[in-house]
């Protein structure tokens, strides 16, 4: 980005690189995909990509040449004027357009989590996404997007909660309700990641960062002890439980808990 200067004290970040590129690319370029999601407050990058600054994803409007500047992943794309907004002086795809694009171009569970996070942060609904879907006819990835839209929910508070929900739906199990509050003496006290409140079954995701301290683990034990003492079945999912035998294990526990004969035996 020859000719662009920034203070040496500025942190080398996505925001800084976007601001620098915006000064040297033509006006017909737009920030897209995961970079657009980042600017809209959603991290759709993989864990390893944060060791450096990921390439900035831009597109040129159809009929124009994409950028070849280093550090920018350039391409061309058909965008309607309503698909683009100004964010801090930079042309960026709107949250709705960004969600639809990521639903097509990311791997399925990452796509679902990103779309749900954008729905949460920008008050998007499945109906909003469905109304825009006809424009994506024949686009690569549209079959995946079409299958994800009915499942989109803005209540998930983390990527892995969304992964849990999607794994349950993909297994053909009735989907649970996200973010269910449990009241004690009329006071909302415990909030469950995913729950079947009438059956008293919940699925909880234990992320390393949110459940790593001694205090957090003690709180989890007390909370889950109370739930079990009051007739709840608690199924805990951890970081490595989304593939292979570990995935089959907790999904099998959930199937068994939801089976009426199992419920009759247990209670």
C-alpha positions as CSV (number, residue, x, y, z in Angstrom):
1,X,0.0,0.0,0.0
2,X,2.6,2.4,-1.2
3,X,1.9,6.0,-0.2
4,X,-0.2,5.2,2.9
5,X,1.2,6.2,6.2
6,X,0.2,5.2,9.7
7,X,1.6,5.9,13.2
8,X,4.1,3.2,14.2
9,X,2.2,3.0,17.5
10,X,-1.0,1.8,15.8
11,X,-1.7,-1.9,16.3
12,X,-1.5,-3.9,13.1
13,X,-5.2,-4.9,12.9
14,X,-7.9,-5.7,10.4
15,X,-9.4,-2.2,11.0
16,X,-6.0,-0.6,10.2
17,X,-5.5,-2.6,7.1
18,X,-9.0,-1.9,5.8
19,X,-8.5,1.9,6.4
20,X,-5.2,1.8,4.6
21,X,-6.6,-0.1,1.6
22,X,-9.6,2.1,1.4
23,X,-7.3,5.0,0.6
24,X,-5.7,3.3,-2.5
25,X,-8.5,1.1,-4.0
26,X,-11.0,2.7,-6.5
27,X,-14.4,3.6,-5.3
28,X,-16.0,0.6,-7.0
29,X,-14.4,-1.7,-4.4
30,X,-16.4,-3.1,-1.4
31,X,-15.4,-4.9,1.7
32,X,-17.1,-8.4,1.8
33,X,-17.4,-11.7,3.5
34,X,-15.4,-12.3,6.7
35,X,-13.8,-8.9,6.8
36,X,-17.3,-7.3,6.4
37,X,-18.5,-9.5,9.2
38,X,-15.6,-8.4,11.4
39,X,-16.5,-4.7,10.8
40,X,-20.1,-5.5,11.7
41,X,-18.9,-7.0,15.0
42,X,-18.8,-10.8,14.1
43,X,-15.6,-12.8,14.1
44,X,-15.9,-15.5,11.3
45,X,-12.2,-16.2,11.1
46,X,-10.7,-19.5,12.2
47,X,-8.7,-19.6,15.5
48,X,-5.3,-20.0,13.7
49,X,-5.9,-17.0,11.5
50,X,-5.6,-14.7,14.5
51,X,-1.9,-15.4,14.7
52,X,-1.6,-12.7,12.1
53,X,-3.9,-10.3,10.3
54,X,-6.1,-12.3,7.8
55,X,-6.2,-11.1,4.2
56,X,-8.8,-8.4,3.7
57,X,-11.7,-9.6,1.6
58,X,-12.7,-7.1,-1.1
59,X,-14.6,-7.3,-4.3
60,X,-14.8,-5.1,-7.3
61,X,-18.3,-4.5,-8.8
62,X,-18.9,-6.5,-11.9
63,X,-17.3,-5.0,-14.9
64,X,-14.3,-3.6,-13.0
65,X,-10.9,-5.1,-12.3
66,X,-10.4,-6.6,-8.8
67,X,-7.5,-5.3,-6.7
68,X,-4.1,-7.0,-6.8
69,X,-2.7,-5.2,-3.8
70,X,-0.9,-7.4,-1.3
71,X,-2.9,-8.3,1.8
72,X,-6.2,-8.1,-0.1
73,X,-8.2,-11.0,-1.4
74,X,-9.7,-9.4,-4.5
75,X,-12.5,-10.7,-6.7
76,X,-15.6,-9.4,-8.5
77,X,-19.2,-9.7,-7.5
78,X,-22.6,-8.5,-8.5
79,X,-23.9,-6.2,-5.8
80,X,-27.1,-4.1,-5.8
81,X,-26.8,-0.6,-4.3
82,X,-28.9,-1.8,-1.4
83,X,-26.2,-4.4,-0.6
84,X,-23.6,-1.8,0.2
85,X,-23.3,0.7,3.1
86,X,-20.7,3.2,4.4
87,X,-19.0,2.2,7.6
88,X,-16.5,4.7,9.0
89,X,-16.1,6.0,5.4
90,X,-15.5,2.5,3.9
91,X,-17.9,0.7,1.5
92,X,-19.0,-2.5,3.1
93,X,-21.6,-5.1,2.4
94,X,-24.6,-4.7,4.7
95,X,-25.2,-7.2,7.6
96,X,-27.9,-8.9,5.6
97,X,-25.8,-9.3,2.4
98,X,-22.8,-10.3,4.5
99,X,-24.9,-13.0,6.2
100,X,-26.1,-14.4,2.9
101,X,-22.6,-14.4,1.4
102,X,-21.1,-16.2,4.4
103,X,-24.0,-18.7,4.4
104,X,-22.8,-19.7,0.9
105,X,-19.0,-19.5,1.1
106,X,-18.0,-20.9,4.6
107,X,-18.0,-24.5,5.7
108,X,-21.5,-25.4,7.0
109,X,-21.2,-25.1,10.7
110,X,-18.9,-22.0,10.5
111,X,-21.5,-20.5,8.1
112,X,-24.4,-21.2,10.4
113,X,-22.6,-19.7,13.4
114,X,-21.6,-16.6,11.4
115,X,-25.1,-16.1,10.1
116,X,-26.7,-16.5,13.5
117,X,-24.2,-14.0,15.0
118,X,-25.0,-11.4,12.4
119,X,-28.7,-12.1,13.0
120,X,-28.1,-11.5,16.8
121,X,-26.1,-8.4,16.3
122,X,-28.2,-6.8,13.6
123,X,-31.8,-8.0,14.4
124,X,-32.0,-10.2,11.3
125,X,-34.6,-13.0,11.1
126,X,-35.0,-16.1,9.0
127,X,-37.8,-14.3,7.1
128,X,-35.3,-11.4,6.2
129,X,-32.9,-14.0,4.8
130,X,-35.6,-15.9,3.0
131,X,-36.9,-12.8,1.2
132,X,-33.4,-12.1,-0.2
133,X,-32.8,-15.8,-1.2
134,X,-34.2,-15.7,-4.7
135,X,-31.4,-13.4,-5.8
136,X,-29.0,-16.2,-5.0
137,X,-30.5,-18.7,-7.5
138,X,-27.7,-20.8,-9.1
139,X,-25.0,-19.2,-7.0
140,X,-22.4,-21.6,-5.7
141,X,-23.3,-22.5,-2.1
142,X,-26.9,-21.6,-2.3
143,X,-28.1,-25.1,-1.5
144,X,-26.2,-24.9,1.8
145,X,-27.6,-21.4,2.5
146,X,-31.2,-22.6,1.7
147,X,-30.9,-25.4,4.2
148,X,-29.5,-23.2,7.0
149,X,-31.9,-20.3,6.8
150,X,-34.9,-22.0,8.5
151,X,-32.6,-22.9,11.5
152,X,-31.1,-19.4,12.0
153,X,-31.7,-18.0,15.4
154,X,-30.2,-14.8,16.9
155,X,-30.3,-16.0,20.5
156,X,-27.1,-18.0,20.4
157,X,-24.4,-16.3,22.5
158,X,-21.4,-18.2,21.0
159,X,-20.2,-19.9,17.9
160,X,-20.1,-23.3,19.7
161,X,-23.7,-23.0,21.0
162,X,-24.8,-22.6,17.4
163,X,-22.7,-25.7,16.4
164,X,-24.4,-27.7,19.1
165,X,-27.8,-26.7,17.9
166,X,-26.9,-27.5,14.3
167,X,-25.5,-30.9,15.2
168,X,-28.8,-31.7,17.0
169,X,-30.8,-30.6,14.0
170,X,-28.6,-32.5,11.6
171,X,-29.0,-35.7,13.7
172,X,-32.8,-35.5,13.1
173,X,-33.5,-34.6,16.8
174,X,-36.1,-32.1,17.6
175,X,-34.3,-28.8,18.1
176,X,-34.0,-27.3,21.6
177,X,-34.8,-23.7,22.7
178,X,-31.8,-21.4,23.1
179,X,-31.1,-19.4,26.2
180,X,-33.7,-20.7,28.6
181,X,-34.0,-19.0,32.0
182,X,-34.7,-21.2,35.1
183,X,-36.5,-19.3,37.9
184,X,-36.0,-20.0,41.6
185,X,-38.7,-18.5,43.8
186,X,-39.9,-16.4,40.9
187,X,-36.4,-15.0,40.2
188,X,-34.5,-15.8,36.9
189,X,-31.4,-17.5,38.3
190,X,-29.9,-20.0,35.8
191,X,-29.7,-19.5,32.0
192,X,-29.3,-22.7,30.0
193,X,-27.6,-22.7,26.6
194,X,-30.1,-25.1,24.9
195,X,-33.0,-26.7,26.7
196,X,-36.2,-28.7,26.3
197,X,-37.9,-27.0,29.2
198,X,-41.0,-29.3,29.4
199,X,-38.8,-32.4,29.4
200,X,-36.2,-30.9,31.8
201,X,-33.3,-31.7,29.5
202,X,-30.5,-29.2,28.7
203,X,-27.4,-29.2,26.6
204,X,-24.6,-27.0,27.9
205,X,-21.4,-26.0,26.0
206,X,-18.3,-25.7,28.1
207,X,-15.9,-23.4,26.3
208,X,-12.3,-23.3,27.6
209,X,-12.2,-19.5,28.1
210,X,-15.5,-19.2,29.9
211,X,-15.1,-22.3,32.1
212,X,-11.4,-22.5,32.9
213,X,-11.0,-20.8,36.3
214,X,-11.5,-22.6,39.6
215,X,-14.3,-20.1,40.4
216,X,-16.1,-20.8,37.2
217,X,-15.8,-24.5,37.5
218,X,-17.2,-24.3,41.1
219,X,-20.1,-22.3,39.9
220,X,-20.8,-24.8,37.1
221,X,-20.8,-27.7,39.6
222,X,-23.2,-25.9,41.9
223,X,-25.5,-24.9,39.1
224,X,-25.6,-28.3,37.5
225,X,-26.0,-30.0,40.9
226,X,-29.1,-27.8,41.5
227,X,-30.5,-28.7,38.1
228,X,-30.0,-32.4,38.5
229,X,-31.4,-32.3,42.0
230,X,-34.5,-30.7,40.6
231,X,-35.1,-33.3,37.9
232,X,-33.0,-31.9,35.0
233,X,-30.9,-34.1,32.7
234,X,-27.7,-32.1,31.9
235,X,-25.6,-33.0,28.9
236,X,-22.3,-31.2,28.7
237,X,-20.5,-30.6,25.4
238,X,-16.8,-29.6,25.3
239,X,-14.5,-28.2,22.7
240,X,-13.5,-31.5,21.0
241,X,-17.0,-33.0,20.9
242,X,-18.1,-32.0,17.4
243,X,-16.7,-34.9,15.4
244,X,-16.4,-38.7,15.5
245,X,-17.2,-40.8,18.6
246,X,-17.4,-37.8,20.9
247,X,-20.2,-36.3,18.8
248,X,-22.0,-39.6,18.6
249,X,-21.7,-40.0,22.4
250,X,-23.5,-36.8,23.5
251,X,-26.1,-37.0,20.7
252,X,-26.8,-40.6,21.9
253,X,-27.2,-39.3,25.4
254,X,-29.7,-36.7,24.2
255,X,-31.7,-39.2,22.2
256,X,-31.9,-41.5,25.2
257,X,-33.0,-38.6,27.4
258,X,-35.7,-37.6,25.0
259,X,-37.0,-41.1,24.6
260,X,-40.3,-41.4,26.5
261,X,-39.5,-44.9,27.9
262,X,-36.2,-43.6,29.1
263,X,-38.0,-40.7,30.8
264,X,-40.5,-43.1,32.5
265,X,-37.7,-45.3,33.8
266,X,-35.6,-42.4,35.1
267,X,-38.3,-40.4,36.8
